[in-house]
Amino acid sequence: MARERKKGWGTRANEATTRLTSQVDDQTGEASRKAASLIVLAVRILRIPTAILLVLPIPFLIAMGFASSAIGGTAGVLCGLLTLVLTAILTAFGWQRRQIIRAADDPEALGTELGIMVNLSDRADDTRGVLEQLAGGGGVRLFSRLTGAWRGVTMPARWIDEVGDLTRARQFAPPRVGFTVTVTIATLWVVPLSVVGAILLLIGALARSV
């Protein structure tokens, strides 16, 4: 029974996707395919730099944690809380990075969802224009370009229930794209803060032990 129900849900999802895909006009479909290709390329280019950004602060955060414990007292607690905040930011960045990589692992599926998303938006012409603007370039500025392009464009509260709210396309549309930019900027600050914090805390811990 459970297997049949699961199969039924999957069948309905596929039928919904097929139905909505057939409603996408040629211009939107072309813009979606081009945008998907550019997004996939940009994600591949950014994969190594973002991995470095993710790994770089880890040893310094570990050092901050040990030094905070060694210092103890109120100062140690406050430094420990700072370490937790920086670690939470880095964790959020790593989680979002993974979601984006998974969203871009199938260009055809991503292009299909982008086309459906345009069709379901409140302002289809403006939304299609967002994808067309991406043709000018991507790379490290992909998400800042997306944020600027989406400005002023509204989306319905739920894009499509049947296919899980377009799990691939939503990574590159509001509000998720804004979260990506915010958490990336915050992570760029985590690197110098963790380095300086680790050095200062280690010096404080050594001074306290003398």
PyMOL commands that set and color helices and strands:
alter all, ss='L'
color gray80, all
select helices_A, chain A and resi 2-22+26-55+58-71+73-103+107-120+124-136+139-150+169-172+176-209
alter helices_A, ss='H'
color red, helices_A
deselect
rebuild
show_as cartoon
